[in-house]
Amino acid sequence: MGFLSEVVEEEQLDAAVETLAATLLKNAPGAVSLSKQLATHVAAGNINDQLIEETVKSIADVRDSDEGREGLSAFLEKRAPFWQRV
């Protein structure tokens, strides 16, 4: 899929893993969890109208959640969202 693909030299592996982990931790925890669930669900199923409808609803629900609203507010206000670990 190319979702988490990267080639690095062996001696750069730890730094690359730390960089990727830091990037992932900047994302909304609930959205990351849902993304994993959706990827698993879509990979295991047949892509049809029902699957598309369920996926669209899940994404819309996250956007309309407290976490989604906080992410949009933070973006518009040019600040870090409150879920970020620093």
HUZI-V438331 format. One record per run of one state. SS is the DSSP state (H for helix, E for strand, C for the rest). FROM is the first residue (numbers start at 1). TO is the last residue. If there is no record, write none. Layout:
SS & FROM & TO
SS & FROM & TO
This chain:
C & 1 & 9
H & 10 & 25
C & 26 & 28
H & 29 & 44
C & 45 & 48
H & 49 & 63
C & 64 & 65
H & 66 & 76
C & 77 & 86
